[in-house]
Amino acid sequence: MILVTGATGFVGAALVARLSRDGIETRACVRRKGASMPDGVHTLQVGGLTADTDWSRALAGVSVVVHAAARVHVMDDTAADPLTEFRRVNVEGTLNLARQSAAAVVSRFVFVSSIKVNGEATRLGMPFYADDMPAPLDPYGVSKMEAEKGLRELAAETGMEVVIIRPPLVYGPGVKANFATLMRAVQRGWPVPLGAAHNQRSLVALDNLVDFIVTCLSHPQAANQTFLVSDGQDLSITELVRGLARAVGVPARLMPVPVWALQAGAALLGKRDVVQRLCGNLQVDISKAYSLLGWVPPVSVDEGLRRAVSCQRLRPRSDERAP
């Protein structure tokens, strides 16, 4: 049986659906009652991810844990001490689950980490590699790095296999935040001032990430390895807008505003990080996934974008404004 934490989240829900379709016995851990799950999936309410959470019922009969639950990175974090809050959930909560998993003789623990462990940006044509020295720059990335370190130490002590997966930005049906805002702008034909960006960013379609996680459930060469995962095709933000427009079937209305002008405007508005994420470089190398596991992304970028926009609502939200 496979145990999935964060089973109602963006990645966890898609993974549970895939495992159900594949006929793999799955137990989905949720924080609250009433979560809707595919037929045949066992649902168990566990509560919060803390150092004190009792996982004994959830782990009974489980052979592999996929840990997708986390305190996620958010813009404008209002916590008085964000690093402490991230550590409480992402480090202490994760390691508590992992220790109980090892005690329950779980054979493999798959940890969905983040590319932020590597860092925030790369130089053009110089991607991150899975075995690079970690260089996180924000509390979320630090917490994921510390969780990875603790998991490796636990694997060495107990013999439980650990697999660490660091995805970059994940997009797909139900995606939120800046990616969803960009999709809505393209769908509505709003002019987008991103026509002069020549950056390169690695993204990963939700279905590609889920497929990679499924590969790591049982592949013998995945044991105690760290992997980066992406679509295998990097895009500039200009190319991304054009791809979204193709997926929707509308013209791409791109305005060639220089990146320096976007950065200057963003700095005045306190949104410098937003422009960095849109126009900066962040490339990852997935050759390790291919060489060790023989994995190639099953979904193309164009198909991934088509699936993402197919579920995007067109009715504007009350707080939505044109960019």
C-alpha positions as CSV (number, residue, x, y, z in Angstrom):
1,M,0.0,0.0,0.0
2,I,1.1,3.5,-0.8
3,L,0.6,6.3,1.7
4,V,0.2,9.8,0.3
5,T,0.4,12.9,2.6
6,G,-1.0,16.2,1.3
7,A,-3.5,14.2,-0.6
8,T,-5.8,17.2,-1.1
9,G,-3.1,19.5,-2.4
10,F,-2.2,20.3,-5.9
11,V,0.4,17.5,-6.4
12,G,-1.0,15.1,-3.8
13,A,-4.5,15.0,-5.3
14,A,-3.2,14.4,-8.8
15,L,-0.9,11.6,-7.5
16,V,-3.8,9.9,-5.7
17,A,-5.9,10.1,-8.8
18,R,-3.1,8.5,-10.9
19,L,-2.5,5.7,-8.4
20,S,-6.3,5.0,-8.3
21,R,-6.4,4.8,-12.1
22,D,-3.4,2.4,-12.1
23,G,-5.1,0.2,-9.5
24,I,-2.5,0.7,-6.8
25,E,-3.8,0.4,-3.3
26,T,-3.6,3.9,-1.8
27,R,-4.2,5.5,1.6
28,A,-4.7,9.3,1.4
29,C,-4.0,11.3,4.5
30,V,-6.0,14.5,4.9
31,R,-6.2,17.2,7.6
32,R,-10.0,17.5,7.7
33,K,-13.0,15.2,7.2
34,G,-15.1,15.4,4.1
35,A,-12.2,15.4,1.5
36,S,-13.4,13.8,-1.8
37,M,-11.2,11.0,-3.1
38,P,-11.4,8.6,-6.1
39,D,-13.2,5.3,-5.6
40,G,-11.2,2.7,-3.8
41,V,-8.8,5.1,-2.1
42,H,-8.7,4.8,1.7
43,T,-9.0,8.2,3.4
44,L,-7.7,8.8,6.8
45,Q,-7.8,12.1,8.8
46,V,-4.5,12.7,10.5
47,G,-4.5,16.4,11.3
48,G,-1.6,18.7,11.2
49,L,2.0,17.9,10.2
50,T,3.9,18.4,13.5
51,A,6.6,16.8,15.6
52,D,3.8,15.2,17.7
53,T,1.5,13.8,15.1
54,D,0.7,10.1,15.6
55,W,1.0,8.3,12.3
56,S,0.6,4.7,13.6
57,R,-2.9,4.1,12.1
58,A,-1.9,5.7,8.8
59,L,1.3,3.6,8.5
60,A,-0.3,0.2,9.2
61,G,0.4,-2.1,6.2
62,V,2.2,0.7,4.2
63,S,5.2,-0.2,2.1
64,V,5.9,3.3,0.5
65,V,5.3,6.8,1.8
66,V,5.0,9.7,-0.6
67,H,5.3,12.9,1.5
68,A,3.8,15.8,-0.4
69,A,2.4,17.7,2.5
70,A,4.3,20.9,3.6
71,R,4.0,24.4,4.7
72,V,4.3,25.9,1.3
73,H,6.2,28.9,0.1
74,V,4.0,32.0,-0.1
75,M,4.7,35.6,-1.1
76,D,4.4,38.2,1.6
77,D,4.6,35.7,4.5
78,T,3.1,37.4,7.6
79,A,4.6,35.0,10.2
80,A,6.7,36.8,12.8
81,D,9.4,34.3,12.3
82,P,8.9,32.5,9.0
83,L,11.9,30.2,9.3
84,T,10.7,28.8,12.7
85,E,7.2,28.2,11.2
86,F,8.7,26.4,8.2
87,R,11.0,24.3,10.3
88,R,8.1,23.3,12.6
89,V,6.2,21.7,9.7
90,N,8.7,21.0,7.0
91,V,11.5,19.7,9.1
92,E,10.2,18.6,12.5
93,G,6.9,17.3,11.0
94,T,8.6,15.5,8.1
95,L,11.2,13.8,10.3
96,N,8.6,12.7,12.8
97,L,6.7,11.0,10.0
98,A,9.9,9.5,8.6
99,R,11.0,8.1,12.0
100,Q,7.7,6.5,12.5
101,S,7.8,5.2,8.9
102,A,11.1,3.5,9.6
103,A,9.8,2.0,12.8
104,A,6.8,0.7,10.9
105,V,9.2,-1.0,8.4
106,V,8.2,1.2,5.5
107,S,10.6,0.3,2.7
108,R,10.8,3.6,0.9
109,F,10.1,7.2,1.7
110,V,9.6,9.6,-1.3
111,F,10.0,13.2,-0.4
112,V,8.7,16.0,-2.6
113,S,11.1,18.8,-1.9
114,S,11.8,21.9,-4.0
115,I,14.3,23.3,-6.5
116,K,14.7,26.2,-4.0
117,V,17.1,23.9,-2.1
118,N,19.5,24.5,-5.1
119,G,18.8,28.2,-5.2
120,E,16.7,30.9,-6.8
121,A,18.4,31.4,-10.2
122,T,20.9,30.1,-12.6
123,R,23.1,31.7,-15.3
124,L,21.8,31.2,-18.8
125,G,22.9,27.8,-20.1
126,M,24.3,26.7,-16.6
127,P,21.5,24.7,-15.1
128,F,21.2,23.3,-11.6
129,Y,22.2,19.6,-11.2
130,A,20.8,17.2,-8.6
131,D,24.2,16.8,-6.8
132,D,25.1,20.5,-6.7
133,M,25.9,22.0,-3.3
134,P,22.6,23.3,-1.8
135,A,22.3,27.1,-1.7
136,P,18.8,28.0,-0.5
137,L,18.1,31.7,0.0
138,D,14.7,31.8,1.7
139,P,13.2,30.2,4.8
140,Y,11.1,27.7,2.7
141,G,14.2,26.5,0.8
142,V,16.2,26.3,4.0
143,S,13.5,24.2,5.7
144,K,13.4,21.8,2.7
145,M,17.2,21.5,2.7
146,E,17.2,20.7,6.5
147,A,14.5,18.1,6.0
148,E,16.5,16.4,3.2
149,K,19.6,16.3,5.4
150,G,17.6,14.7,8.2
151,L,16.1,12.1,5.9
152,R,19.5,11.1,4.5
153,E,20.8,10.6,8.1
154,L,17.7,8.6,9.0
155,A,18.2,6.4,5.9
156,A,21.8,5.7,6.8
157,E,20.7,4.8,10.4
158,T,17.7,2.6,9.6
159,G,18.1,1.3,6.1
160,M,14.8,2.8,4.9
161,E,15.3,4.0,1.4
162,V,14.8,7.7,0.8
163,V,14.1,9.3,-2.6
164,I,14.2,13.1,-2.9
165,I,12.6,15.0,-5.8
166,R,13.1,18.7,-6.3
167,P,10.6,20.1,-8.9
168,P,10.7,23.7,-10.2
169,L,7.4,25.5,-10.8
170,V,4.6,23.0,-11.3
171,Y,1.7,23.9,-13.6
172,G,-1.4,22.0,-14.5
173,P,-5.2,21.9,-13.9
174,G,-5.9,23.9,-10.8
175,V,-2.6,25.8,-10.7
176,K,-2.8,29.0,-8.7
177,A,-0.8,32.2,-8.0
178,N,1.2,34.0,-10.7
179,F,0.8,31.2,-13.3
180,A,-3.0,31.3,-13.0
181,T,-3.0,35.1,-13.3
182,L,-0.9,34.8,-16.5
183,M,-3.3,32.2,-17.9
184,R,-6.3,34.4,-17.3
185,A,-4.6,37.4,-18.9
186,V,-3.8,35.4,-22.0
187,Q,-7.3,33.9,-22.2
188,R,-8.9,37.3,-22.0
189,G,-6.6,38.8,-24.6
190,W,-5.1,41.3,-22.3
191,P,-1.8,42.9,-23.5
192,V,1.1,41.2,-21.6
193,P,4.3,43.3,-21.3
194,L,6.6,40.3,-21.5
195,G,7.6,40.3,-25.2
196,A,11.2,41.3,-24.8
197,A,12.4,38.6,-22.3
198,H,15.0,36.1,-23.5
199,N,15.4,34.2,-20.2
200,Q,15.2,30.4,-19.9
201,R,13.2,28.6,-17.2
202,S,12.5,25.0,-16.5
203,L,8.9,24.1,-15.6
204,V,7.2,20.7,-14.9
205,A,3.7,19.8,-16.0
206,L,1.7,18.2,-13.1
207,D,1.3,15.0,-15.1
208,N,5.0,14.8,-15.7
209,L,5.8,15.3,-12.0
210,V,3.2,12.7,-11.0
211,D,4.6,10.2,-13.5
212,F,8.1,10.7,-12.1
213,I,6.9,10.2,-8.5
214,V,5.2,6.9,-9.7
215,T,8.5,5.8,-11.3
216,C,10.3,6.5,-8.0
217,L,7.9,4.3,-6.0
218,S,9.6,1.1,-7.0
219,H,12.5,1.7,-9.3
220,P,15.6,0.0,-7.7
221,Q,18.0,2.7,-8.9
222,A,16.0,5.5,-7.3
223,A,16.9,4.4,-3.8
224,N,18.7,7.0,-1.7
225,Q,19.0,9.4,-4.7
226,T,18.1,13.0,-5.3
227,F,16.6,14.0,-8.6
228,L,15.6,17.2,-10.4
229,V,12.6,16.9,-12.6
230,S,11.2,19.1,-15.4
231,D,9.5,18.9,-18.8
232,G,12.9,18.7,-20.5
233,Q,12.2,21.8,-22.5
234,D,13.1,25.2,-21.1
235,L,11.1,28.3,-22.1
236,S,11.5,32.0,-22.0
237,I,8.5,33.9,-20.5
238,T,7.8,35.2,-24.0
239,E,7.6,31.6,-25.3
240,L,5.4,30.6,-22.3
241,V,2.9,33.3,-23.2
242,R,2.9,32.2,-26.8
243,G,2.4,28.6,-25.7
244,L,-0.5,29.5,-23.5
245,A,-2.1,31.4,-26.3
246,R,-1.8,28.4,-28.6
247,A,-3.4,26.2,-26.0
248,V,-6.3,28.6,-25.6
249,G,-6.6,29.3,-29.3
250,V,-6.1,33.1,-29.2
251,P,-3.5,35.5,-30.4
252,A,-0.6,36.2,-28.1
253,R,-0.8,40.0,-27.3
254,L,2.8,40.6,-26.3
255,M,4.2,44.0,-25.6
256,P,8.1,44.2,-26.0
257,V,8.7,46.1,-22.7
258,P,12.4,45.9,-21.8
259,V,13.2,43.8,-18.8
260,W,15.0,46.6,-17.1
261,A,11.8,48.7,-17.3
262,L,9.8,45.9,-15.8
263,Q,12.3,45.6,-13.0
264,A,12.3,49.3,-12.3
265,G,8.5,49.4,-12.2
266,A,8.4,46.3,-10.0
267,A,10.9,47.9,-7.6
268,L,8.6,50.9,-7.2
269,L,5.7,48.7,-6.4
270,G,7.6,46.3,-4.1
271,K,7.2,43.5,-6.6
272,R,10.8,42.9,-7.5
273,D,10.5,39.1,-6.8
274,V,7.6,38.7,-9.2
275,V,9.6,40.1,-12.1
276,Q,12.6,37.9,-11.1
277,R,10.4,34.8,-11.2
278,L,9.0,35.8,-14.6
279,C,12.1,37.1,-16.3
280,G,15.0,35.5,-14.5
281,N,16.8,32.2,-15.5
282,L,16.2,29.0,-13.6
283,Q,17.2,25.9,-15.5
284,V,17.5,22.3,-14.2
285,D,19.3,19.3,-15.7
286,I,17.3,16.1,-15.6
287,S,19.9,13.8,-17.2
288,K,20.3,11.9,-13.9
289,A,16.6,10.9,-14.1
290,Y,17.2,9.6,-17.6
291,S,20.5,7.9,-17.0
292,L,19.5,6.1,-13.7
293,L,15.8,5.5,-14.2
294,G,15.3,5.7,-18.0
295,W,12.7,8.3,-17.4
296,V,11.6,10.8,-20.0
297,P,8.7,13.3,-19.6
298,P,5.6,11.6,-21.1
299,V,3.8,14.9,-21.6
300,S,5.0,17.6,-24.0
301,V,5.1,21.3,-23.0
302,D,2.3,22.1,-25.5
303,E,0.1,19.3,-24.1
304,G,0.9,20.2,-20.5
305,L,-0.2,23.8,-21.2
306,R,-3.3,22.6,-23.0
307,R,-4.3,20.5,-19.9
308,A,-3.6,23.4,-17.6
309,V,-5.8,25.9,-19.5
310,S,-8.6,23.4,-20.1
311,C,-9.7,23.6,-16.4
312,Q,-9.1,27.3,-16.0
313,R,-12.2,29.3,-15.2
314,L,-12.9,32.2,-17.4
315,R,-15.1,34.2,-15.1
316,P,-13.0,37.0,-13.5
317,R,-12.7,37.1,-9.8
318,S,-13.9,40.2,-7.9
319,D,-10.3,41.1,-7.0
320,E,-8.8,40.5,-10.4
321,R,-7.2,43.3,-12.3
322,A,-5.5,43.5,-15.6
323,P,-1.7,43.5,-15.4
